[in-house]
């Protein structure tokens, strides 16, 4: 039987109830609720296309793309393997999570 596990290492992730998803080797085997990728020149295309699709198909609820080059934060919300919400925040705006209502990040603190 082929292993259908996808292993990625996001730059940042929020794990809820992580204790039930830790195996005997202390490795996380679950699905994060929120992941964030910080774009770089070498990962820009992969993060914006391949990882977006992979995260959406894997059951992750929210995906943030943090772009230092253009000083933007894009928040995507996934449901039923589709993007149900997408918003881009520019420098000076506050990016808000759709999954965690008290999670908000002032983009100025990231990019300056």
N, CA, C and O of each residue as an XYZ file, in Angstrom:
448
protein
N       0.846     -1.192      0.000
C       0.000      0.000      0.000
C       0.881      1.241      0.000
O       1.820      1.331      0.791
N       0.599      2.173     -0.853
C       1.375      3.395     -0.963
C       1.039      4.350      0.180
O      -0.126      4.525      0.539
N       2.070      4.960      0.740
C       1.876      5.924      1.822
C       1.438      7.247      1.212
O       2.154      7.822      0.392
N       0.261      7.732      1.609
C      -0.297      8.959      1.044
C      -0.065     10.154      1.966
O      -0.840     11.110      1.957
N       1.002     10.095      2.759
C       1.292     11.153      3.706
C       2.079     12.262      3.025
O       3.037     11.998      2.299
N       1.672     13.499      3.263
C       2.405     14.655      2.767
C       3.171     15.262      3.929
O       2.603     15.563      4.979
N       4.465     15.436      3.726
C       5.284     16.018      4.773
C       5.839     17.335      4.250
O       6.577     17.368      3.266
N       5.479     18.400      4.912
C       6.011     19.722      4.578
C       6.441     20.376      5.882
O       6.005     19.985      6.965
N       7.283     21.352      5.762
C       7.733     22.084      6.934
C       7.415     23.563      6.743
O       8.236     24.320      6.227
N       6.219     23.967      7.164
C       5.876     25.385      7.035
C       6.773     26.228      7.927
O       7.341     25.736      8.902
N       6.892     27.492      7.584
C       7.704     28.397      8.392
C       7.085     28.613      9.766
O       7.799     28.795     10.752
N       5.775     28.592      9.830
C       5.034     28.780     11.080
C       3.755     27.956     11.024
O       3.144     27.831      9.962
N       3.344     27.392     12.161
C       2.067     26.682     12.176
C       1.438     26.755     13.554
O       2.119     26.882     14.571
N       0.111     26.672     13.554
C      -0.663     26.658     14.796
C      -1.271     25.270     14.924
O      -2.023     24.823     14.058
N      -0.931     24.592     16.022
C      -1.413     23.238     16.272
C      -2.436     23.282     17.392
O      -2.161     23.816     18.467
N      -3.592     22.734     17.154
C      -4.620     22.634     18.183
C      -4.727     21.167     18.588
O      -4.736     20.282     17.732
N      -4.808     20.912     19.884
C      -4.887     19.534     20.384
C      -3.731     18.680     19.868
O      -3.920     17.523     19.491
N      -2.536     19.261     19.856
C      -1.392     18.589     19.269
C      -0.983     17.311     19.994
O      -0.379     16.432     19.379
N      -1.292     17.183     21.277
C      -0.856     16.008     22.031
C      -1.398     14.707     21.446
O      -0.727     13.677     21.505
N      -2.597     14.743     20.886
C      -3.159     13.525     20.300
C      -2.491     13.174     18.973
O      -2.648     12.052     18.492
N      -1.750     14.103     18.370
C      -1.123     13.875     17.069
C       0.395     13.720     17.150
O       1.076     13.785     16.127
N       0.930     13.516     18.350
C       2.371     13.284     18.530
C       2.591     11.777     18.650
O       1.928     11.109     19.444
N       3.532     11.241     17.854
C       3.777      9.801     17.928
C       4.846      9.475     18.978
O       5.319     10.359     19.693
N       5.216      8.202     19.058
C       6.171      7.744     20.069
C       7.552      8.375     19.904
O       8.304      8.472     20.874
N       7.893      8.803     18.696
C       9.179      9.456     18.434
C       9.103     10.969     18.609
O      10.017     11.694     18.218
N       8.010     11.438     19.198
C       7.787     12.857     19.454
C       7.682     13.661     18.150
O       8.091     14.821     18.095
N       7.133     13.040     17.112
C       6.932     13.706     15.829
C       5.451     13.988     15.644
O       4.600     13.152     15.947
N       5.165     15.161     15.150
C       3.780     15.572     14.904
C       3.270     14.894     13.642
O       3.917     14.964     12.597
N       2.122     14.243     13.726
C       1.550     13.509     12.595
C       0.154     14.004     12.230
O      -0.573     13.319     11.510
N      -0.224     15.168     12.711
C      -1.570     15.673     12.471
C      -1.611     16.721     11.378
O      -0.677     16.871     10.590
N      -2.712     17.436     11.354
C      -2.918     18.517     10.396
C      -3.048     19.818     11.162
O      -3.972     19.973     11.961
N      -2.130     20.764     10.933
C      -2.236     22.058     11.612
C      -3.506     22.789     11.198
O      -4.032     22.564     10.108
N      -3.994     23.661     12.067
C      -5.160     24.475     11.745
C      -4.756     25.637     10.845
O      -5.468     25.976      9.901
N      -3.609     26.247     11.143
C      -3.127     27.413     10.397
C      -1.650     27.225     10.105
O      -0.885     26.824     10.981
N      -1.249     27.513      8.876
C       0.169     27.515      8.514
C       0.502     28.836      7.834
O      -0.352     29.474      7.219
N       1.760     29.226      7.960
C       2.244     30.447      7.308
C       3.550     30.147      6.608
O       4.399     29.428      7.134
N       3.705     30.695      5.432
C       4.946     30.601      4.670
C       5.462     32.008      4.423
O       4.704     32.909      4.065
N       6.751     32.180      4.617
C       7.418     33.450      4.331
C       8.081     33.294      2.970
O       8.984     32.474      2.804
N       7.636     34.074      2.006
C       8.136     33.952      0.645
C       9.568     34.444      0.525
O       9.960     35.443      1.128
N      10.329     33.721     -0.264
C      11.678     34.160     -0.636
C      11.799     33.982     -2.138
O      10.945     33.350     -2.759
N      12.846     34.531     -2.726
C      13.011     34.404     -4.175
C      13.070     32.941     -4.598
O      12.556     32.582     -5.657
N      13.692     32.094     -3.777
C      13.853     30.688     -4.146
C      12.595     29.856     -3.917
O      12.460     28.786     -4.510
N      11.663     30.319     -3.068
C      10.483     29.509     -2.759
C       9.171     30.138     -3.218
O       8.101     29.568     -3.003
N       9.246     31.287     -3.836
C       8.047     32.061     -4.177
C       7.018     31.238     -4.959
O       5.867     31.141     -4.532
N       7.393     30.664     -6.056
C       6.456     29.907     -6.883
C       5.931     28.674     -6.182
O       4.735     28.386     -6.238
N       6.819     27.940     -5.519
C       6.417     26.716     -4.819
C       5.419     27.023     -3.708
O       4.418     26.322     -3.560
N       5.689     28.066     -2.930
C       4.807     28.404     -1.813
C       3.456     28.930     -2.283
O       2.426     28.621     -1.686
N       3.458     29.728     -3.355
C       2.216     30.347     -3.817
C       1.320     29.395     -4.593
O       0.113     29.623     -4.675
N       1.874     28.340     -5.162
C       1.061     27.445     -5.978
C       1.030     26.041     -5.380
O      -0.028     25.562     -4.970
N       2.176     25.387     -5.331
C       2.205     23.990     -4.898
C       1.795     23.825     -3.440
O       0.977     22.962     -3.118
N       2.356     24.645     -2.559
C       2.007     24.500     -1.149
C       0.579     24.952     -0.884
O      -0.101     24.370     -0.039
N       0.113     25.971     -1.581
C      -1.278     26.383     -1.420
C      -2.192     25.206     -1.743
O      -3.104     24.903     -0.973
N      -1.960     24.541     -2.871
C      -2.781     23.389     -3.252
C      -2.646     22.247     -2.248
O      -3.642     21.633     -1.866
N      -1.427     21.965     -1.824
C      -1.197     20.879     -0.879
C      -1.890     21.148      0.451
O      -2.537     20.260      1.007
N      -1.759     22.364      0.961
C      -2.401     22.706      2.232
C      -3.921     22.637      2.112
O      -4.595     22.154      3.022
N      -4.456     23.115      1.003
C      -5.899     23.088      0.797
C      -6.400     21.637      0.762
O      -7.429     21.320      1.359
N      -5.676     20.765      0.067
C      -6.072     19.362     -0.060
C      -5.832     18.569      1.225
O      -6.416     17.501      1.406
N      -4.983     19.078      2.116
C      -4.612     18.333      3.329
C      -5.538     18.600      4.511
O      -5.389     17.967      5.556
N      -6.476     19.507      4.371
C      -7.402     19.775      5.457
C      -6.999     20.920      6.366
O      -7.633     21.146      7.396
N      -5.952     21.648      5.999
C      -5.575     22.838      6.755
C      -6.664     23.874      6.531
O      -7.185     24.008      5.424
N      -7.004     24.604      7.581
C      -8.110     25.554      7.477
C      -7.683     26.932      6.979
O      -8.428     27.590      6.254
N      -6.486     27.368      7.365
C      -6.073     28.739      7.034
C      -4.604     28.760      6.647
O      -3.779     28.093      7.272
N      -4.279     29.535      5.605
C      -2.929     29.619      5.064
C      -2.561     31.088      4.877
O      -3.255     31.838      4.191
N      -1.450     31.482      5.505
C      -0.947     32.848      5.360
C       0.304     32.832      4.496
O       1.198     32.009      4.699
N       0.363     33.743      3.534
C       1.566     33.979      2.730
C       2.117     35.341      3.116
O       1.464     36.367      2.928
N       3.314     35.337      3.653
C       3.959     36.574      4.087
C       5.031     36.909      3.053
O       5.964     36.136      2.838
N       4.887     38.064      2.419
C       5.760     38.437      1.305
C       6.602     39.665      1.648
O       6.129     40.795      1.521
N       7.846     39.451      2.083
C       8.711     40.580      2.437
C       9.039     41.489      1.242
O       9.232     42.692      1.417
N       9.103     40.922      0.038
C       9.453     41.713     -1.151
C       8.412     42.799     -1.413
O       8.765     43.948     -1.680
N       7.130     42.438     -1.335
C       6.054     43.388     -1.598
C       5.373     43.871     -0.318
O       4.420     44.648     -0.371
N       5.863     43.411      0.822
C       5.364     43.795      2.142
C       3.852     43.604      2.249
O       3.101     44.514      2.600
N       3.441     42.365      1.927
C       2.029     42.006      2.024
C       1.872     40.702      2.805
O       2.791     39.887      2.893
N       0.697     40.537      3.357
C       0.292     39.285      3.995
C      -1.025     38.886      3.345
O      -1.984     39.658      3.355
N      -1.074     37.697      2.786
C      -2.295     37.195      2.181
C      -2.835     36.068      3.040
O      -2.112     35.129      3.372
N      -4.105     36.160      3.398
C      -4.760     35.159      4.232
C      -5.774     34.417      3.371
O      -6.661     35.021      2.767
N      -5.625     33.087      3.326
C      -6.571     32.226      2.608
C      -7.275     31.338      3.627
O      -6.639     30.802      4.534
N      -8.567     31.187      3.479
C      -9.348     30.274      4.304
C      -9.863     29.166      3.391
O     -10.414     29.435      2.323
N      -9.678     27.917      3.820
C     -10.095     26.763      3.030
C     -11.274     26.054      3.681
O     -11.358     25.956      4.905
N     -12.177     25.565      2.850
C     -13.272     24.722      3.328
C     -13.685     23.813      2.183
O     -13.852     24.263      1.049
N     -13.847     22.545      2.482
C     -14.251     21.564      1.467
C     -13.334     21.614      0.244
O     -13.801     21.559     -0.894
N     -12.018     21.721      0.490
C     -10.994     21.684     -0.551
C     -11.119     22.822     -1.561
O     -10.859     22.654     -2.752
N     -11.525     23.983     -1.051
C     -11.655     25.156     -1.911
C     -11.305     26.394     -1.086
O     -11.386     26.373      0.143
N     -10.921     27.461     -1.762
C     -10.650     28.731     -1.093
C     -11.984     29.440     -0.906
O     -12.663     29.770     -1.878
N     -12.353     29.671      0.349
C     -13.630     30.327      0.621
C     -13.460     31.788      1.006
O     -14.429     32.546      1.049
N     -12.219     32.177      1.285
C     -11.935     33.555      1.683
C     -10.482     33.824      1.333
O      -9.620     32.972      1.548
N     -10.212     34.990      0.802
C      -8.846     35.391      0.500
C      -8.767     36.908      0.603
O      -9.556     37.630     -0.006
N      -7.801     37.375      1.387
C      -7.638     38.820      1.521
C      -6.162     39.137      1.659
O      -5.424     38.451      2.368
N      -5.742     40.195      0.965
C      -4.352     40.634      1.044
C      -4.277     41.921      1.853
O      -5.057     42.852      1.653
N      -3.315     41.949      2.773
C      -3.093     43.104      3.639
C      -1.769     43.754      3.261
O      -0.756     43.072      3.111
N      -1.781     45.068      3.108
C      -0.587     45.825      2.743
C       0.114     46.348      4.001
O      -0.407     46.243      5.111
N       1.278     46.901      3.804
C       2.043     47.509      4.899
C       1.168     48.543      5.615
O       0.553     49.399      4.979
N       1.122     48.451      6.935
C       0.321     49.366      7.732
C      -1.053     48.820      8.094
O      -1.742     49.377      8.949
N      -1.447     47.739      7.450
C      -2.742     47.120      7.766
C      -2.536     45.959      8.747
O      -1.425     45.453      8.903
N      -3.605     45.558      9.388
C      -3.563     44.451     10.337
C      -4.205     43.224      9.726
O      -5.393     43.226      9.401
N      -3.407     42.170      9.570
C      -3.904     40.904      9.034
C      -4.656     40.172     10.139
O      -4.164     40.051     11.261
N      -5.832     39.693      9.819
C      -6.685     39.036     10.811
C      -6.957     37.591     10.413
O      -7.280     37.298      9.262
N      -6.822     36.705     11.375
C      -7.141     35.302     11.168
C      -8.650     35.126     11.089
O      -9.406     35.820     11.769
N      -9.073     34.199     10.258
C     -10.486     33.849     10.164
C     -10.818     32.669     11.075
O     -11.982     32.456     11.415
N      -9.803     31.902     11.471
C     -10.001     30.751     12.362
C      -9.870     31.129     13.833
O     -10.579     30.599     14.689
N      -8.968     32.040     14.111
C      -8.688     32.453     15.482
C      -9.029     33.933     15.604
O      -8.232     34.790     15.221
N     -10.187     34.227     16.126
C     -10.724     35.587     16.089
C      -9.919     36.599     16.890
O     -10.063     37.801     16.671
N      -9.091     36.152     17.795
C      -8.244     37.079     18.548
C      -6.833     37.172     17.982
O      -5.978     37.831     18.573
N      -6.574     36.528     16.855
C      -5.250     36.568     16.235
C      -5.234     37.624     15.146
O      -5.912     37.501     14.127
N      -4.450     38.659     15.380
C      -4.287     39.736     14.403
C      -2.833     40.194     14.451
O      -2.237     40.285     15.524
N      -2.270     40.480     13.285
C      -0.870     40.861     13.188
C      -0.757     42.166     12.407
O      -1.162     42.249     11.248
N      -0.199     43.182     13.062
C       0.058     44.460     12.411
C       1.243     44.256     11.460
O       2.350     43.958     11.909
N       1.019     44.413     10.169
C       2.076     44.160      9.195
C       3.298     45.055      9.391
O       4.404     44.688      8.994
N       3.110     46.198      9.986
C       4.243     47.098     10.240
C       5.261     46.441     11.172
O       6.464     46.655     11.022
N       4.790     45.647     12.128
C       5.721     44.984     13.037
C       6.529     43.902     12.355
O       7.603     43.534     12.833
N       6.035     43.393     11.257
C       6.772     42.343     10.511
C       7.754     42.944      9.523
O       8.883     42.466      9.404
N       7.342     43.984      8.815
C       8.121     44.470      7.685
C       9.014     45.670      7.980
O       9.750     46.106      7.095
N       8.975     46.213      9.180
C       9.852     47.353      9.477
C      10.743     47.051     10.658
O      11.549     47.893     11.055
